[in-house]
Amino acid sequence: MDFLIWLSTVGGVCTTATAREHADARELQQMQKDGALWVPLRGWVALDGIRNDVTRSLELGGVVTCASAFGAHGLWTPHGDHDLHIRVHRETHSARLNATARKKGVRVHRLLSRLPERRPWDGVDGILTSLAVASRCLSASDVLAAADGALQQGKLQRDVLAAMSDQLPKVLSRTLARAPNFRAPARSRRSPPCCDAPASASCSSPSCFPASSPTS
């Protein structure tokens, strides 16, 4: 399938690494010269004309997460929360990020250090990562509503949620464990599973962390 056609079917934005699975570097450069692609952030490409929460988040130095990602995944979103929630790499400190944090209508998040930090290939954090971020941002009832909705819709498995919540501080893991559809199996001490790997990744779970590089 032609790369531009493929990209239009998956939201219009992806990492350069993902793009390279469909076109070589020379072809991608030519597409940029022809105006078919633009670069919202180094390491990412977007179709010409695509301007949305994903490209805005990238231009601000992060990816869509938390409540903003819940909406993208068809889950519960808090009433009245119109802010753009973005996640930046937890080690990122820059003047641009300081300016982003001061912007009205933007909430900047970082992932807990005990969780693996990866960037989603399409610029939107997966459900599992978004829940982890939301557990330190939203009310318990909002996090519960999103988690339970994901479980009900089959977009997240109980054992995957349990493994991730094991890595959170106890007060946060207890919040997730209260989801009506969450009946945690015996907990293991393994690292949390991955979340939302692209189709090309080795992991086949729809709820696993991607194998791409950290968020810029």
GUTI-228345 format. One record per atom (N, C-alpha, C, CB): residue in three letters; x, y, z. Coordinates in pm, whole numbers, plus 50000, padded with zeros to 5 digits. Glycine has a CB too. Example, Ala and Ser with C-alpha at 12.3 -4.5 7.8 and 13.67 -1.06 7.14 Angstrom:
# GUTI-228345
ALA513194943150780ALA512304955050780ALA513204967050780ALA511314955350905SER512854977550708SER513674989450714SER512905000350787SER514084994050572
This chain:
# GUTI-228345
MET500844988050000MET500005000050000MET500875012550000MET499055000150122ASP500495022549922ASP501205035149919ASP501265041150060ASP500545044949821PHE502435046250099PHE502625051350234PHE501635062450269PHE504035056350252LEU501435071850179LEU500535082950208LEU499095078150229LEU500575093150095ILE498695068250151ILE497355062650168ILE497265055650302ILE497005052750053TRP498285047650334TRP498305040650463TRP498245050650578TRP499555031850476LEU499045061150569LEU499095070950677LEU497745077750696LEU500165081450650SER497035079950590SER495725086350599SER494705077350670SER495205089950460THR494955064350670THR494015055050732THR494285053050881THR494055041650662VAL495435057950930VAL495795055751070VAL495915068851148VAL497105048051079GLY495295079351098GLY495295091951172GLY496155102951116GLY495695089451308GLY497045099551021GLY497835109850955GLY499145113551020GLY497035121750944VAL499505106851130VAL500745110051201VAL501425097051244VAL500465119151325CYS502745096551232CYS503485084851283CYS504945088651305CYS503375072851184THR505645079951373THR507075082051393THR507805079751260THR507635072651503THR508965085851248THR509775083751129THR510165069151117THR511035092651132ALA510415062651232ALA510775048451229ALA509645040151169ALA511095043451370THR508425043251204THR507285036151146THR507145039250998THR505985039951220ALA507355051950962ALA507285055750820ALA508305048250737ALA507505070850805ARG509475045650796ARG510545038750723ARG510185024150694ARG511845039350802GLU509155019050760GLU508695005550729GLU507895005250599GLU507855000150844HIS507515017050552HIS506675017950431HIS507365025350317HIS505385024950465ALA508375033250348ALA509085040950245ALA510505043350292ALA508365054450217ASP511445044650198ASP512825046950238ASP513055061750265ASP513795041750130ALA514235064850318ALA514545078450360ALA514455088350244ALA515925079050421ARG514925084350127ARG514875093250011ARG513435096449971ARG515625087049892GLU512585086349974GLU511185088549939GLU510505097850039GLU510435075149933LEU510815095950166LEU510215104550268LEU510685119050253LEU510565099250408GLN511965120850224GLN512485134350202GLN511805140950083GLN513995133950181GLN511575133249978GLN510915138649860GLN509465142449891GLN510955128649745MET508805134349970MET507425137550009MET507365150550088MET506825126050091GLN508375152850171GLN508425165350246GLN508675177150152GLN509525164750354LYS509585175350056LYS509875186049959LYS508645189249874LYS511035181949868ASP507865178849843ASP506665180649761ASP505495186249842ASP506265167549698GLY505675187249973GLY504605192750056GLY503565182550099GLY503925203649984ALA503815169850074ALA502855159550114ALA502975156150262ALA503045146950030LEU504155158550319LEU504415155850460LEU505015168150526LEU505345143750476TRP504815169250656TRP505525179450734TRP505975173150865TRP504605191850759VAL506865179850937VAL507475174451058VAL507045182551179VAL509025174351045PRO506105177351259PRO505675184651379PRO506715184351490PRO504375178851430LEU507555174151489LEU508635172551586LEU509665163251526LEU508105166951724ARG510905165651556ARG511955156851503ARG511635142251537ARG513345160851560GLY511705133751435GLY511395119751455GLY509955115951424GLY511705115951594TRP509195125851373TRP507785123551342TRP507445129651207TRP506875129551453VAL506455124151140VAL505935130051016VAL504415130251023VAL506425122050890ALA503835139950952ALA502375141250947ALA501975144950805ALA501865151851049LEU500795140750768LEU500275144350636LEU500015159250628LEU498995136450605ASP500225164750511ASP499895178750488ASP498415180950520ASP500215183050342GLY498125191450595GLY496745194450629GLY496285188850761GLY495855189450524ILE497085179650818ILE496715173950948ILE497155183451059ILE497355159950968ARG496185188751129ARG496425197351246ARG495425193051351ARG496305212751211ASN495875186051453ASN494985180951554ASN495695180251689ASN494455167051514ASP495085173651787ASP495705172751919ASP497045165551914ASP494775165552015VAL497185155951824VAL498445148651815VAL499565157751767VAL498305136551722THR499325164851657THR500375173551605THR500655185151701THR499995178951467ARG499605190051766ARG499815200851864ARG500665195851980ARG498465206251916SER500375183752028SER501165178052138SER502615176352098SER500585164652181LEU502835171551976LEU504205169651928LEU504935182951917LEU504205162551794GLU504245193051867GLU504875206251855GLU505225211851993GLU503935215951781LEU504485207552095LEU504765211852232LEU505815203152299LEU503485211952314GLY506205192152231GLY507255183652283GLY506795170952351GLY508055191252377GLY505535166852330GLY505045154752396GLY504085147052309GLY504375158352525VAL503405137452371VAL502395129352302VAL501085130352380VAL502865114452288VAL499985127452314VAL498665128152378VAL498555117252485VAL497535126552272THR498015120752600THR497905111152710THR496705114352797THR499185111152793CYS496565106652904CYS495585109153009CYS494175110852951CYS495975121753089ALA493415120852995ALA492035122552951ALA491935124952801ALA491405134053024SER492915131852743SER492885134452598SER493005121352520SER494015144052558ALA493805112152572ALA493945099052506ALA492715090452529ALA495195091852557PHE492065091852645PHE490845084152669PHE489825086752559PHE490245087752806GLY489665099352522GLY488725102752417GLY489095096252285GLY488645117652399ALA490385096152254ALA490835089952129ALA490585074952127ALA492325092652109HIS490555068852245HIS490325054452253HIS488845050952275HIS491145048552366GLY487995060952274GLY486565058352291GLY486165055152433GLY486155047252202LEU486915060452531LEU486635057952672LEU486035070252738LEU487895053652744TRP485605068352861TRP485075079352942TRP486085090752952TRP484705074353082THR485595102952938THR486425114752961THR485725123653061THR486705122452828PRO486455130153149PRO485855138453253PRO485025149853193PRO486935144153345HIS483875152353253HIS483035163453209HIS483745176653235HIS481665163053281GLY483735185253137GLY484285198653154GLY485785199553140GLY483915203653286ASP486465188453117ASP487915188753100ASP488235190252952ASP488595175953159HIS488555202552912HIS488865205352773HIS490355207752751HIS488065217352725ASP491145205552855ASP492595207552843ASP493215196752755ASP493265207552982LEU494335200152695LEU495135190452620LEU496145184552716LEU495835196952496HIS496045171552739HIS496965164652828HIS498085158552743HIS496235153552911ILE499325162252773ILE500445156852698ILE501455150652795ILE501115167752612ARG502115140252746ARG503175134052825ARG504525136752760ARG502945118652839VAL505445141552841VAL506805143852794VAL507725133652862VAL507265158452823HIS508885131652803HIS509855122452863HIS510225127553002HIS511125120952773ARG510275118553098ARG510495122953236ARG511855129453258ARG510345111253329GLU512815127253166GLU514135133353181GLU514265146153099GLU515215123553139THR513185150253034THR513255162252949THR513115174853032THR512165161852842HIS514075183753016HIS514035196853082HIS514575207052982HIS514875197053218SER513725216152939SER514145225852838SER513305238452848SER514035219752696ALA513795249052782ALA513035261552781ALA511705259552712ALA513845272552711ARG511695251352605ARG510435248852534ARG509435242152626ARG510665240252410LEU509895232552706LEU508995225552796LEU508485234952906LEU509705213452859ASN509355243552955ASN508925253353055ASN507835262353000ASN510115261753104ALA507995266252874ALA506975274752810ALA505675266952790ALA507495280052674THR505805254152753THR504625245652735THR503845244352864THR505035231852684ALA504565242352975ALA503915240453105ALA503135252753148ALA504955236953210ARG503515264353094ARG502815276653131ARG501625279753041ARG503775288253128LYS501465272252934LYS500385274852840LYS499025271652902LYS500585266752712LYS498085280552881LYS496735278352929LYS496085267252847LYS495905291352923GLY495405258352916GLY494715247552846GLY495575235552814GLY494135252652722VAL496805235252868VAL497705223852845VAL498165218452980VAL498945228052756ARG498075205552997ARG498575199053118ARG499735189853079ARG497445191053191VAL500875192053140VAL502075184353109VAL502275173453214VAL503315193653102HIS502465161253167HIS502625149753257HIS503945142553230HIS501455139953240ARG504395135453332ARG505535126353319ARG505125112853378ARG506805132053392LEU505695102353323LEU505385088853368LEU506195085353492LEU505635078653256LEU505615077653581LEU506325073153699LEU507605065853659LEU505435063953784SER508645067653738SER509965062353701SER509995047153695SER511015067053800ARG509115040253768ARG509175025653769ARG508505019353646ARG508505020353895LEU507835027453564LEU507185022253445LEU508065024653322LEU505805028753425PRO508095015353227PRO508925017053106PRO508425028553022PRO508935004153022GLU509355036752976GLU508975048552898GLU509205046152750GLU509785060952945ARG508145046052675ARG508205044352530ARG507295054752466ARG507775029952489ARG507525057252339ARG506625066452270ARG505705058552179ARG507425077052190PRO504425061952176PRO503485054952088PRO503735058951944PRO502035058152128TRP503695049451854TRP504055052051715TRP503115062151648TRP504045039051637ASP501875063451700ASP500905072551638ASP500705085451717ASP499595065551623GLY501505087451823GLY501425099951898GLY500355100352006GLY501195111051806VAL499665089152028VAL498635088452133VAL498995077152228VAL497215086152071ASP499185080352355ASP499495070052452ASP498405059452454ASP499675076152591GLY498825047052473GLY497865036152483GLY497065037152611GLY498575022852476ILE496055028852622ILE495155029152737ILE495895026952867ILE494055018752722LEU496785017252869LEU497495014052992LEU498365025753040LEU498365001552971THR499145031352949THR499985042852986THR499115054553028THR500885046952868SER498025056852956SER497145068052988SER496525066553127SER496045069352884LEU496155054253163LEU495625051853297LEU496685054553404LEU495105037353309ALA497905050353377ALA498995052753473ALA499195067653494ALA500295046253424VAL499165075353386VAL499315089853395VAL498105095953466VAL499485096053255ALA496915091453428ALA495685097053484ALA495565094453633ALA494485091353412SER496165083653680SER496055080353822SER496675090953911SER496705066953849ARG497515099753852ARG498105110753929ARG497535124253887ARG499625110753912CYS496495123953803CYS495955136553752CYS494455137953778CYS496225137753603LEU493705127753744LEU492255128353751LEU491735123153885LEU491635120453638SER490445125353907SER489825120054029SER489745104954020SER488415126154051ALA489625098554136ALA489525084054139ALA488335079154059ALA489425079054283SER487215086254066SER486015081953995SER486225082553844SER484815090554035ASP486955092553796ASP487205093653652ASP488145082653604ASP487795107353618VAL489165079753683VAL490095069053647VAL489365055653647VAL491295068653744LEU488525053653746LEU487745041153754LEU486825039653634LEU486935040753883ALA486165050553596ALA485235049953483ALA485965046153355ALA484525063353465ALA487145052053333ALA487915048953212ALA488425034653215ALA489095058653198ALA488965030253329ALA489495016753341ALA488385006353322ALA490175014753476ASP487255008753386ASP486164999153375ASP485614998653233ASP485045002753472GLY485545010253168GLY485095010453029GLY486015002652938GLY484975024652981ALA487325004052960ALA488294996752878ALA488164981652899ALA489735001252911LEU487924977553023LEU487734963353052LEU486454958152990LEU487724961053203GLN485374965853004GLN484084961652948GLN484134960252797GLN483004971552987GLN484834969452732GLN484904969452586GLN485934959552531GLN485214983352535GLY486644952952620GLY487654943452576GLY488904949952520GLY487064934452474LYS489094962752550LYS490274969752501LYS491464968252595LYS489964984552481LEU491214962452710LEU492244960352811LEU491904947652887LEU492364972652906GLN492914939652915GLN492714927152988GLN493024929053136GLN493594915952929ARG492314921753221ARG492464923453365ARG493894920553412ARG491504914353438ASP494504910053356ASP495854906653403ASP496864917253362ASP496274893053349VAL496634923453246VAL497534934153200VAL497404946253292VAL497214938053054LEU496154949853326LEU495924961153416LEU496504958153554LEU494424964253427ALA496344945853601ALA496864942153732ALA498384943253737ALA496424927953767ALA499044938653631ALA500504939153627ALA501004953553628ALA501034931853503MET500314962253555MET500714976253554MET500444982853688MET499994983853443SER499264980353746SER498914986953872SER499834982753985SER497474983953909ASP500424970853972ASP501404966154070ASP502604975354079ASP501854952154036GLN502884982553972GLN504064991253967GLN503775005354020GLN504584992053824LEU502505008154048LEU502115021454095LEU502195022154247LEU500705024854046PRO502295034254302PRO502185035554448PRO500875029354496PRO502275050354490LYS500875024254618LYS499725016754667LYS498415024354657LYS499955012754809VAL498455037454687VAL497205045154683VAL496645045654541VAL497445059354735LEU497525045654441LEU497075046054303LEU496625032354255LEU498185051254213SER497355021854295SER496955008354253SER495625004454315SER498034998054292ARG495365009254438ARG494075006354500ARG492935012954423ARG494075010954646THR493215024754368THR492195031654289THR491815023254168THR492695045354245LEU492815018354095LEU492535010253976LEU491874997054013LEU493825007653898ALA492254991354126ALA491704978454166ALA490214979354200ALA492464973054284ARG489714991454218ARG488294993154252ARG487394993254128ARG488105005954329ALA487984992254009ALA487154991653888ALA486214979753899ALA488044990553759PRO484904981753877PRO483924970953895PRO484254958253819PRO482574975653852ASN484874959453701ASN485184947653621ASN486604942453646ASN485014950753475PHE487264948353743PHE488654944553771PHE488694934953888PHE489524957053799ARG489014922553861ARG489224912753966ARG490624907353946ARG488144901153963ALA491564913554013ALA492984910853987ALA493344896354018ALA493864920154070PRO494054889753924PRO494564876353952PRO495744877254047PRO494974869253821ALA496294865954083ALA497474866154170ALA498544874654108ALA497994851854196ARG499094883754185ARG500034893454130ARG501434887854120ARG500044905954214SER502084891354011SER503454886953993SER504374898654013SER503664880653853ARG505634895954028ARG506614906554047ARG507344909553918ARG507614902654156ARG506814904853808ARG507454907653680ARG507254922353644ARG506884898653570SER508054927053549SER507874940453500SER506534941353430SER509024944453405PRO505924953453425PRO504634954853360PRO504734951653213PRO504084968753380PRO503654946753152PRO503664943353010PRO503744955852926PRO502444935252973CYS503944953852798CYS504014965152709CYS502624970152673CYS504784961452583CYS502564981652607CYS501254987652581CYS501144993452441CYS500964998352682ASP500154988852366ASP499794994352236ASP500894993652132ASP499385008452253ALA501454982152114ALA502464980352011ALA501824981451874ALA503164966852026PRO502534987451777PRO502024987651641PRO501964973751583PRO502874996651552ALA501234972351476ALA501044959151417ALA502374952651379ALA500154960051294SER503394961051352SER504664955651308SER505544950951423SER505394965951229ALA505144954151547ALA505954950351661ALA505744935651694ALA505624959051782SER506674930151773SER506604915951803SER505454912551897SER507894911251864CYS505064922051984CYS503994919252079CYS502654920252010CYS504064928952197SER501794910352035SER500484910151970SER499394915452060SER500154896251925SER499724918752184SER498704923752275SER498284937752237SER499204923452419PRO496974940752233PRO496514954252201PRO496744963852316PRO495044954052165SER497244959052428SER497404967452545SER498844968952590SER496584961952657CYS499814966252501CYS501184966152546CYS501974978452504CYS501864953952497PHE502994981952587PHE503814993452557PHE504574991252427PHE504784996252672PRO504675001452339PRO505344999752211PRO506834998152226PRO505045011452121ALA507434992252127ALA508864989552133ALA509665000552069ALA509174976552066SER509095012352051SER509815023451989SER510585031152093SER508855032751915SER511295041552050SER512185048752137SER511435058352229SER513195056252057PRO512105063452335PRO511435072052431PRO510935084952367PRO512355075352545THR509925090752434THR509385103452386THR510455114152393THR508145107752467SER510485122452291SER511495133052289SER511135143652390SER511635139252149
